[in-house]
């Protein structure tokens, strides 16, 4: 009788464990899917910004070639940033993500110079350029928000992954921590403020 009871108990415990593991796996997968979704939304915004930068630089160079050196630097930085987004496993590879952020930082620095030369009256009379710089401001603000949403989702993912029993589930699913973006919301907000300040001065 004791042997039968012990066997039944073990089967019951095994069933309960598998059930809980299934629920936990679903939650873990949901957190990871949420991070992937926020990541994709952020990358789309970056791609839109790069397309806008390219078009703005083309219009500026066609209308006024005195600052072509600044525009060339911006185009080069933009091209390198686009290339950094094409690295395999960018979202999960810490070194690739660092290179992505460094390329973004370099592009951001060069963009301030391009935005400054928009003060030239030749550019201010161009209605299309003025509309594009407003579009740029809107996209930049969306990027700041998207970055923060992604960072928040990664923090939830990593905290869940490191807690019991999710760490066991993560091990079975071969999940690892996702690297965090280094630039936090405060720094991004400052950059957006700087861009908007330049726009307001135009």
C-alpha positions as CSV (number, residue, x, y, z in Angstrom):
1,X,0.0,0.0,0.0
2,X,2.8,2.4,0.9
3,X,4.5,1.7,-2.4
4,X,1.3,2.4,-4.3
5,X,0.7,5.6,-2.4
6,X,4.3,6.7,-2.9
7,X,4.0,6.0,-6.7
8,X,0.8,8.0,-6.9
9,X,2.2,10.9,-5.0
10,X,5.3,11.0,-7.3
11,X,3.1,10.9,-10.4
12,X,1.0,13.7,-9.0
13,X,4.0,15.8,-8.1
14,X,5.5,15.2,-11.6
15,X,2.2,16.3,-13.2
16,X,2.0,19.4,-11.1
17,X,5.6,20.3,-11.9
18,X,5.0,19.9,-15.6
19,X,1.9,22.0,-15.4
20,X,3.6,24.8,-13.5
21,X,6.6,24.6,-15.9
22,X,4.2,25.0,-18.8
23,X,2.7,28.1,-17.3
24,X,6.0,29.6,-16.4
25,X,7.4,28.9,-19.9
26,X,4.5,30.7,-21.4
27,X,5.1,33.7,-19.2
28,X,8.8,33.7,-20.0
29,X,8.2,33.5,-23.7
30,X,5.7,36.3,-23.4
31,X,8.3,38.6,-21.8
32,X,10.8,37.7,-24.5
33,X,8.3,38.3,-27.2
34,X,7.5,41.7,-25.7
35,X,11.2,42.7,-25.8
36,X,11.5,41.6,-29.4
37,X,8.4,43.6,-30.3
38,X,9.8,46.8,-28.7
39,X,13.1,46.2,-30.3
40,X,11.6,45.9,-33.8
41,X,9.6,49.1,-33.2
42,X,12.8,50.9,-32.2
43,X,14.7,49.7,-35.2
44,X,12.0,50.7,-37.6
45,X,12.1,54.3,-36.2
46,X,15.9,54.3,-36.5
47,X,15.5,53.2,-40.2
48,X,13.0,56.0,-40.8
49,X,15.4,58.5,-39.2
50,X,18.3,57.3,-41.4
51,X,16.1,57.6,-44.6
52,X,15.1,61.1,-43.5
53,X,18.7,62.1,-42.8
54,X,19.8,60.9,-46.3
55,X,17.0,62.9,-48.0
56,X,17.7,66.0,-46.0
57,X,21.4,65.9,-46.8
58,X,20.7,65.4,-50.5
59,X,18.4,68.5,-50.6
60,X,20.9,70.6,-48.7
61,X,23.8,69.6,-50.9
62,X,21.8,70.3,-54.1
63,X,20.8,73.8,-52.8
64,X,24.1,74.9,-51.2
65,X,27.4,73.1,-51.5
66,X,29.5,75.3,-49.1
67,X,28.9,72.9,-46.2
68,X,29.3,69.7,-48.3
69,X,32.1,68.6,-45.9
70,X,29.7,68.5,-43.0
71,X,27.1,66.7,-45.1
72,X,29.6,64.2,-46.3
73,X,30.5,63.4,-42.7
74,X,26.8,63.0,-41.8
75,X,26.2,60.7,-44.7
76,X,29.2,58.6,-43.8
77,X,28.1,58.3,-40.2
78,X,24.6,57.5,-41.2
79,X,25.9,54.7,-43.6
80,X,28.0,53.2,-40.7
81,X,25.0,53.3,-38.4
82,X,22.8,51.6,-41.0
83,X,25.5,48.9,-41.4
84,X,25.7,48.4,-37.6
85,X,22.0,47.5,-37.6
86,X,22.6,44.6,-39.9
87,X,24.9,42.7,-37.6
88,X,23.6,39.1,-36.8
89,X,22.0,38.7,-33.4
90,X,22.3,42.4,-32.7
91,X,19.7,42.3,-30.0
92,X,21.4,39.5,-28.1
93,X,25.1,40.1,-28.8
94,X,26.5,42.6,-26.3
95,X,29.5,43.5,-28.4
96,X,27.4,44.1,-31.6
97,X,25.0,46.2,-29.5
98,X,27.8,48.3,-28.2
99,X,29.1,48.9,-31.8
100,X,25.5,49.9,-32.7
101,X,25.4,52.4,-29.8
102,X,28.8,53.8,-30.7
103,X,27.7,54.4,-34.3
104,X,24.5,56.0,-33.1
105,X,26.5,58.3,-30.8
106,X,28.8,59.3,-33.6
107,X,25.9,60.0,-35.9
108,X,24.2,62.1,-33.2
109,X,27.2,64.2,-32.8
110,X,27.6,64.8,-36.5
111,X,23.9,65.6,-36.8
112,X,24.2,68.6,-34.5
113,X,26.6,70.2,-37.0
114,X,24.2,69.5,-39.9
115,X,21.3,71.0,-38.0
116,X,23.3,74.1,-37.2
117,X,24.0,74.9,-40.8
118,X,20.2,74.8,-41.4
119,X,20.3,78.3,-39.9
120,X,21.6,79.5,-43.3
121,X,18.8,81.7,-44.9
122,X,19.2,79.7,-48.1
123,X,17.8,76.6,-46.2
124,X,15.2,78.5,-44.2
125,X,13.5,79.6,-47.4
126,X,13.1,75.9,-48.4
127,X,9.7,74.9,-47.3
128,X,10.3,71.2,-47.9
129,X,13.5,71.3,-45.7
130,X,11.6,73.0,-42.9
131,X,8.9,70.3,-43.0
132,X,11.6,67.6,-43.0
133,X,13.3,69.1,-39.9
134,X,10.0,69.0,-38.1
135,X,9.5,65.4,-39.1
136,X,13.0,64.7,-37.8
137,X,12.1,66.2,-34.4
138,X,9.0,64.0,-34.2
139,X,11.0,60.8,-35.1
140,X,13.7,61.7,-32.6
141,X,11.1,62.0,-29.8
142,X,9.6,58.7,-30.8
143,X,13.0,57.1,-30.7
144,X,13.6,58.3,-27.1
145,X,10.2,56.8,-26.1
146,X,10.9,53.5,-28.0
147,X,14.3,53.1,-26.5
148,X,12.9,53.5,-23.0
149,X,10.1,51.0,-23.7
150,X,12.7,48.5,-24.9
151,X,15.0,49.0,-21.9
152,X,12.0,48.6,-19.5
153,X,10.9,45.4,-21.3
154,X,14.5,44.0,-21.1
155,X,14.7,44.7,-17.4
156,X,11.5,42.8,-16.8
157,X,12.7,39.9,-19.0
158,X,16.1,39.7,-17.2
159,X,14.6,40.0,-13.7
160,X,12.1,37.2,-14.5
161,X,14.8,35.1,-16.0
162,X,17.0,35.3,-12.9
163,X,14.2,34.4,-10.5
164,X,12.9,30.9,-9.5
165,X,11.5,28.9,-11.2
166,X,11.9,30.9,-14.4
167,X,15.7,30.4,-14.3
168,X,15.1,26.7,-14.7
169,X,12.6,27.3,-17.5
170,X,15.1,29.7,-19.2
171,X,17.8,27.1,-19.0
172,X,15.5,24.5,-20.7
173,X,14.6,27.0,-23.4
174,X,18.2,28.2,-23.8
175,X,17.2,31.7,-22.9
176,X,19.9,34.1,-21.7
177,X,19.9,37.7,-20.4
178,X,19.4,40.4,-23.0
179,X,22.0,43.1,-23.0
180,X,20.8,46.6,-22.1
181,X,21.2,49.7,-24.1
182,X,23.7,51.9,-22.4
183,X,22.2,55.2,-23.2
184,X,19.5,55.8,-20.6
185,X,16.3,57.9,-20.9
186,X,17.9,61.0,-19.3
187,X,20.8,61.1,-21.8
188,X,18.4,60.5,-24.7
189,X,16.1,63.3,-23.5
190,X,19.0,65.7,-23.4
191,X,19.8,64.9,-27.0
192,X,16.2,65.4,-28.0
193,X,16.1,68.7,-26.1
194,X,19.2,69.8,-28.0
195,X,17.7,68.9,-31.3
196,X,14.5,70.7,-30.5
197,X,16.4,73.7,-29.3
198,X,18.2,73.9,-32.7
199,X,14.9,73.6,-34.5
200,X,13.3,76.3,-32.4
201,X,16.2,78.6,-33.3
202,X,15.7,78.2,-37.1
